[in-house]
Amino acid sequence: MYLIAVILLSILFIVVGTARFKQHPLLLLLLAALGVGLATGQPATDLIRTIGRGFGDLLGAIGLVVVLGSVVGVVLEQSGAAQRIADAVLRLFSEKRPALAMASIGAVVGIPVFCDSGFIILSKLSQHVAKRTGVSPAVTSLGLAGGLYTTHTLVPPTPGPIAAAGNLGAEPYLGIIIGLGLVIMLPNILLITWWARRAGSSLTLSLPEKDTAESTTQLPSLSASMIPILVPLLLITVASFGSLLGLPESLAGPVSFLGNPLIALLLAVFLCVPLLRHSTNSTLTQAISEGIVQAGPILVLTGAGGAFGAVLKATPLAEVVSGWLGGEALSGVGLLLFAFCTAAFLKTAQGSTTSSLVITSSLLAPFAVQAGFDTGLELALLVAAVGSGGMVASHANDSYFWVVSQFSGLNSRDAYRSFTIQTLLQGLVSIITVLLLYLLLQV
């Protein structure tokens, strides 16, 4: 219980410090990381190394992706391409449903693409949809963030659900897991649309006001505008599904290379060059410079969140959770609820959705068969229960929280009140859907 209390106090320290006392998250995250490490007996030299490694590892994983995504976003904005795409999206969904439009787009993109990368790529589009419809950009940002987050945690081939399926012996049933995830996605989309309108309408964002019309002469065509978005998404999608399709080695290597988010977004930067002729005051060099400036604060906060998460992972948290099982097998609804609660606790404490899914599914693997979960559908429901818990809840120790808040212009206090609560509600709606499906299929 001491470890649990320390972790909860560290989270409370960050939330209260940013939301109530308006302190900068960087300072609070580093102090929380040091506090947890010292309180749990981690040697000082090891603790300092863990903080540095956590900061560097996360930036090594997504740092350049954030920078390149920011550059693409700058070009899409300054060339008018984002405005052109926003017009097309609203013609498809109608201007009365901007939150539904962005949630639906996010849900589709989030199946093959990491939610962090997806939000970075589509954030400018979200802002232009908001501008076209007259709603707060927070509405469309919450819609996009929620849609991406839903399929990221529930639908393979994202790593979390794939790993959970592997640990639980459900790899032969990936098709069922994908189908079940898509079913659970539907009530999530409805929830996200309602919550984004309710929570986002009253929020004021800190994004700088820019008049795109002044920097453009004529809007680019829709096809030219879409290319820098569709090409990286397509490459990442093909690479994600490549492992499922069993591609020959001669193709798997090149596909995996081109589908890496870093390579895909680097290519997207070059594909943006033709759009620059529609901007009267921007060059590729200027766009890169502005993208780096925009990415700086995001990188610092994301890295600090990674440092905090690394210190939490260095605690014996997994062993504590494993001890909760007490060697007793659960059954039916009890196992599904335990899977949800365990994954939710690990997600909230450690910040990583993928880690929470991997650890929880590993702990549950010995008990699944004892509990009677041996068919494809039952195992798929168990994977979905773990994924539902992995949604609860995104906050200061989650890199996605900082990507969403910084790219959308939400301050920390508003991000807790809107996005963090949204992820909590998404997890609850998802597990309720899982339980209803389990009970219905048991009749």
C-alpha positions in Angstrom: 0.0 0.0 0.0 3.0 2.3 0.6 4.0 2.2 -3.1 0.4 2.8 -4.2 0.1 5.8 -1.9 3.4 7.3 -3.2 2.3 7.0 -6.8 -1.1 8.5 -6.1 0.5 11.4 -4.2 2.9 12.0 -7.1 0.1 12.2 -9.6 -1.9 14.5 -7.3 1.1 16.7 -6.9 1.4 17.2 -10.7 -2.3 17.7 -11.2 -2.8 20.2 -8.3 0.5 22.0 -9.1 -0.4 22.6 -12.7 -4.2 23.1 -12.4 -4.4 25.0 -9.1 -1.1 26.7 -8.6 -0.3 27.3 -12.3 3.3 25.9 -12.0 5.1 24.8 -15.2 4.6 21.0 -15.8 8.3 20.5 -16.6 9.3 21.4 -13.0 6.5 19.4 -11.4 7.2 16.3 -13.5 10.9 16.3 -12.7 10.2 16.9 -8.9 7.6 14.1 -9.0 10.0 11.7 -10.6 12.7 12.5 -8.0 10.2 12.2 -5.2 8.9 8.8 -6.3 12.4 7.5 -6.9 13.7 8.6 -3.5 10.5 7.5 -1.6 10.7 4.0 -3.1 14.4 3.5 -2.3 15.9 3.8 -5.7 19.6 4.6 -5.5 20.4 8.2 -6.3 22.8 7.5 -9.1 20.4 5.0 -10.7 17.5 7.4 -10.2 19.3 10.2 -12.1 20.2 7.7 -14.9 16.6 6.5 -15.1 15.3 10.1 -15.4 17.8 10.9 -18.2 17.1 7.6 -20.0 13.3 8.0 -19.7 13.6 11.6 -21.2 16.0 10.5 -23.9 14.2 7.3 -24.9 10.9 8.9 -25.4 12.3 11.8 -27.4 14.4 9.2 -29.4 11.1 7.4 -30.2 8.9 10.4 -31.2 11.0 13.5 -31.1 11.8 13.8 -34.8 8.3 12.6 -35.6 7.0 15.6 -33.6 9.3 18.0 -35.4 8.6 16.7 -38.9 4.9 16.6 -38.2 5.0 20.2 -37.1 6.8 21.2 -40.3 4.1 19.4 -42.4 1.4 21.2 -40.3 3.0 24.6 -40.9 3.0 24.1 -44.7 -0.6 22.8 -44.7 -1.6 25.9 -42.8 0.4 28.5 -44.7 -0.4 27.1 -48.2 -4.2 26.9 -47.5 -4.1 23.1 -48.0 -5.6 22.5 -44.5 -8.5 24.8 -45.4 -9.1 22.9 -48.6 -9.2 19.6 -46.8 -11.5 21.0 -44.1 -13.9 22.1 -46.8 -14.0 18.6 -48.2 -14.4 16.9 -44.8 -17.3 19.1 -44.0 -19.0 18.4 -47.3 -18.9 14.7 -46.3 -20.1 15.0 -42.8 -22.0 18.4 -42.9 -21.0 21.5 -41.1 -23.3 20.7 -38.2 -21.3 17.8 -37.0 -17.6 18.8 -36.8 -16.9 16.7 -33.7 -18.4 13.6 -35.3 -16.4 14.3 -38.4 -13.1 14.5 -36.6 -13.9 11.6 -34.2 -14.7 9.4 -37.2 -11.5 10.4 -39.1 -9.5 9.8 -36.0 -11.0 6.4 -35.4 -10.1 5.3 -38.9 -6.6 6.7 -38.8 -6.0 5.3 -35.3 -6.3 1.7 -36.5 -2.9 1.5 -38.2 -1.3 4.7 -37.0 -0.1 5.5 -33.4 -2.4 8.1 -31.9 0.5 10.5 -31.2 1.6 10.5 -34.9 -2.0 10.7 -36.1 -2.8 13.7 -33.9 0.3 15.5 -35.1 -0.5 14.9 -38.7 -4.1 15.9 -38.5 -4.0 18.7 -35.9 -4.0 21.5 -38.4 -6.9 19.9 -40.2 -8.8 19.9 -36.9 -8.2 23.6 -36.4 -9.4 24.5 -39.8 -12.6 22.4 -39.4 -13.2 24.4 -36.3 -12.6 27.7 -38.1 -14.9 26.7 -40.9 -17.8 25.7 -38.6 -17.3 28.4 -36.0 -16.9 26.0 -33.1 -14.1 26.2 -30.5 -11.0 24.4 -31.8 -11.2 22.4 -28.5 -14.3 20.7 -29.9 -12.6 19.3 -33.0 -9.4 18.6 -31.1 -11.2 16.5 -28.5 -13.1 14.7 -31.2 -9.9 13.9 -33.1 -8.0 12.9 -30.0 -10.8 10.6 -28.8 -11.3 8.9 -32.1 -7.5 8.1 -32.5 -7.3 6.9 -28.9 -10.3 4.5 -29.2 -8.9 2.3 -32.0 -5.3 2.7 -30.8 -6.2 0.8 -27.6 -8.8 -1.6 -29.0 -8.0 -2.5 -32.7 -4.9 -4.3 -34.0 -2.5 -3.9 -35.6 -1.4 -1.3 -33.0 1.1 -2.9 -30.6 -0.9 -2.9 -27.4 -3.8 -5.1 -28.6 -1.4 -7.3 -30.6 0.7 -7.9 -27.5 -2.3 -8.5 -25.3 -3.6 -11.0 -27.8 -0.3 -12.8 -28.0 0.1 -13.0 -24.2 -3.4 -14.4 -23.8 -3.0 -16.9 -26.6 -5.5 -15.2 -28.9 -3.3 -14.6 -32.0 -5.3 -17.0 -34.1 -8.4 -14.8 -33.4 -7.1 -11.4 -34.5 -9.9 -11.1 -37.0 -12.5 -11.5 -34.2 -10.5 -9.0 -32.0 -10.5 -6.4 -34.8 -14.3 -6.9 -35.4 -15.0 -6.7 -31.7 -12.9 -3.5 -31.4 -14.8 -1.9 -34.2 -18.1 -2.7 -32.5 -16.9 -1.1 -29.2 -15.7 1.9 -31.3 -19.3 2.9 -32.2 -20.6 3.8 -28.7 -17.2 5.5 -28.2 -17.7 7.7 -31.3 -21.1 8.8 -29.9 -19.7 9.5 -26.5 -16.8 11.5 -27.9 -19.1 13.6 -30.1 -21.3 14.5 -27.1 -18.4 15.1 -24.7 -16.4 17.2 -27.2 -19.3 19.5 -27.8 -20.1 19.7 -24.1 -16.6 20.1 -22.7 -14.9 21.9 -25.6 -17.4 24.6 -26.4 -16.5 26.7 -23.4 -12.7 26.3 -23.6 -10.4 29.1 -25.0 -7.2 27.9 -26.6 -3.9 29.6 -26.6 -3.0 29.0 -30.3 -1.8 32.1 -32.1 -4.3 33.6 -34.5 -3.1 33.5 -38.1 -4.8 34.7 -41.2 -4.1 32.1 -43.7 -5.7 34.1 -46.5 -3.0 36.8 -46.3 -0.3 34.3 -47.0 -1.9 32.5 -49.9 -2.9 33.5 -53.4 -5.0 30.6 -54.5 -5.9 27.4 -52.6 -4.2 24.3 -53.8 -6.3 21.4 -55.3 -7.8 18.8 -52.9 -5.6 16.1 -54.3 -2.4 18.1 -53.9 -3.5 19.1 -50.4 -4.2 15.4 -49.4 -0.9 13.9 -50.7 1.3 15.0 -47.7 -1.3 13.5 -45.3 -2.4 10.4 -47.2 1.1 9.1 -48.3 2.6 8.8 -44.8 -0.7 7.4 -43.5 -0.7 4.8 -46.3 2.9 3.9 -45.8 2.4 3.5 -42.0 -0.8 1.5 -42.6 0.9 -0.9 -45.0 3.8 -1.4 -42.7 1.4 -2.1 -39.7 -0.6 -4.7 -41.6 2.5 -6.2 -43.2 3.2 -8.5 -40.2 -0.4 -9.7 -40.3 -0.3 -10.4 -44.1 2.9 -12.5 -43.9 4.9 -10.6 -46.5 8.0 -12.3 -47.9 11.3 -11.1 -46.4 12.2 -9.3 -49.6 9.2 -7.1 -49.2 8.9 -6.9 -45.5 12.2 -5.0 -45.0 11.5 -2.2 -47.4 7.8 -1.9 -46.3 8.8 -1.7 -42.7 11.5 0.9 -43.5 9.2 3.2 -45.6 6.3 2.7 -43.1 8.4 3.9 -40.1 6.7 7.1 -39.0 10.1 9.0 -39.1 10.7 8.0 -42.8 7.0 8.5 -43.8 6.9 12.0 -42.3 10.3 12.9 -43.8 8.9 12.0 -47.2 5.8 14.0 -46.4 7.9 17.1 -45.8 9.3 16.8 -49.4 5.8 16.1 -50.7 4.8 19.5 -49.2 7.2 21.4 -51.5 4.7 21.8 -54.3 2.2 23.4 -51.9 4.6 26.2 -51.1 4.0 27.8 -54.4 0.5 28.7 -53.1 2.1 30.6 -50.2 3.5 34.1 -50.9 5.7 34.4 -47.9 7.0 31.0 -47.0 9.8 28.7 -48.1 10.6 25.2 -47.0 13.5 26.5 -44.9 11.1 29.0 -43.2 8.5 26.2 -42.6 11.2 24.0 -41.1 12.3 26.8 -38.8 8.8 27.6 -37.7 8.0 23.9 -37.2 11.0 23.5 -34.9 9.9 26.5 -32.9 6.4 25.0 -32.5 7.8 21.6 -31.6 10.2 22.8 -28.9 7.8 23.1 -25.9 6.1 19.9 -26.9 9.3 18.0 -27.0 10.4 19.2 -23.5 7.1 18.3 -21.8 6.9 15.0 -23.6 10.4 14.1 -22.6 9.7 15.1 -19.0 6.6 12.9 -19.0 8.8 10.1 -20.3 11.2 10.6 -17.4 8.4 10.5 -14.8 7.0 7.3 -16.4 10.4 5.7 -16.5 10.8 6.2 -12.7 7.4 4.7 -12.1 8.2 1.7 -14.2 11.4 1.2 -12.2 9.2 0.6 -9.1 8.0 -2.9 -8.2 4.5 -2.0 -9.4 3.9 -5.1 -11.6 4.8 -7.3 -8.7 2.3 -5.5 -6.4 -0.5 -6.0 -9.0 0.4 -9.6 -9.5 0.1 -10.2 -5.7 -3.5 -8.9 -5.9 -4.5 -12.1 -7.7 -3.6 -14.1 -4.7 -3.4 -17.3 -6.7 -7.2 -17.4 -7.1 -8.9 -17.8 -10.4 -11.7 -15.4 -11.3 -14.5 -16.2 -13.6 -16.8 -14.5 -16.1 -17.7 -11.0 -15.4 -15.3 -11.0 -12.4 -12.3 -11.7 -14.7 -13.3 -9.0 -17.2 -13.7 -6.4 -14.4 -10.4 -7.4 -12.9 -8.7 -7.1 -16.3 -10.2 -3.7 -16.7 -9.3 -2.4 -13.3 -5.7 -3.7 -13.4 -5.0 -2.2 -16.8 -6.7 1.1 -15.7 -4.5 1.3 -12.6 -1.3 0.5 -14.5 -2.2 3.0 -17.2 -3.0 5.8 -14.7 0.1 5.0 -12.7 2.6 4.5 -15.5 1.2 6.5 -18.3 1.9 4.0 -21.1 -1.2 2.4 -22.7 1.0 -0.3 -24.4 2.8 -1.1 -21.2 -0.4 -1.5 -19.2 -1.9 -3.8 -21.9 1.3 -5.9 -22.0 1.7 -6.2 -18.2 -2.0 -6.9 -17.5 -2.4 -9.5 -20.2 0.8 -11.2 -19.0 -0.6 -11.4 -15.4 -3.9 -12.7 -16.6 -2.6 -15.3 -19.0 -2.3 -18.2 -16.4 -5.9 -17.6 -15.3 -7.8 -17.2 -18.5 -8.3 -20.9 -19.2 -9.2 -21.6 -15.6 -11.9 -18.9 -15.8 -13.4 -20.6 -18.8 -12.1 -18.2 -21.4 -11.0 -20.6 -24.1 -13.0 -19.7 -27.2 -12.0 -17.1 -29.8 -14.8 -14.8 -28.8 -14.2 -15.1 -25.1 -10.5 -14.4 -25.5 -11.3 -11.4 -27.8 -13.6 -10.0 -25.1 -10.8 -10.4 -22.5 -8.4 -8.5 -24.8 -11.1 -5.8 -25.2 -11.5 -5.6 -21.4 -7.8 -5.1 -21.0 -7.8 -2.4 -23.8 -10.7 -0.7 -22.2 -8.7 -0.4 -19.0 -5.8 0.9 -21.0 -7.8 4.0 -21.8 -8.2 5.1 -18.2 -6.9 7.7 -17.9 -4.5 9.9 -19.9 -2.8 12.6 -17.9 0.6 14.1 -17.1 2.7 10.9 -17.3 1.3 10.0 -20.8 3.1 11.4 -23.9 -0.2 11.5 -25.7 -1.7 13.9 -23.1 1.1 16.4 -23.9 0.8 15.9 -27.7 -2.9 16.6 -27.5 -2.7 19.5 -25.1 0.2 21.3 -26.8 -0.8 20.8 -30.4 -4.4 21.8 -29.7 -3.4 24.8 -27.5 -5.1 23.5 -24.3 -3.5 24.5 -21.0 -2.9 21.8 -18.5 -5.9 22.7 -16.3 -8.3 22.6 -19.3 -6.7 19.4 -20.6 -7.3 17.6 -17.3 -10.9 18.8 -17.3 -11.6 17.9 -20.8 -9.3 15.3 -22.4 -8.4 13.3 -19.2 -12.1 13.0 -18.3 -12.9 12.0 -21.8 -10.4 9.1 -21.7 -12.0 8.1 -18.4 -15.5 8.1 -19.9 -14.2 6.2 -23.0 -12.8 3.5 -20.8 -16.0 3.1 -18.8 -18.2 3.1 -22.0 -15.9 0.4 -23.5 -16.0 -1.9 -20.5 -19.7 -1.6 -20.2 -20.0 -2.5 -23.8 -17.7 -5.5 -23.3 -19.8 -6.7 -20.3 -23.0 -6.3 -22.1 -21.7 -8.3 -25.1 -20.4 -11.0 -22.7 -23.7 -11.3 -20.9 -25.6 -11.3 -24.2 -23.5 -14.0 -25.7 -23.7 -16.2 -22.5 -27.5 -16.3 -22.7 
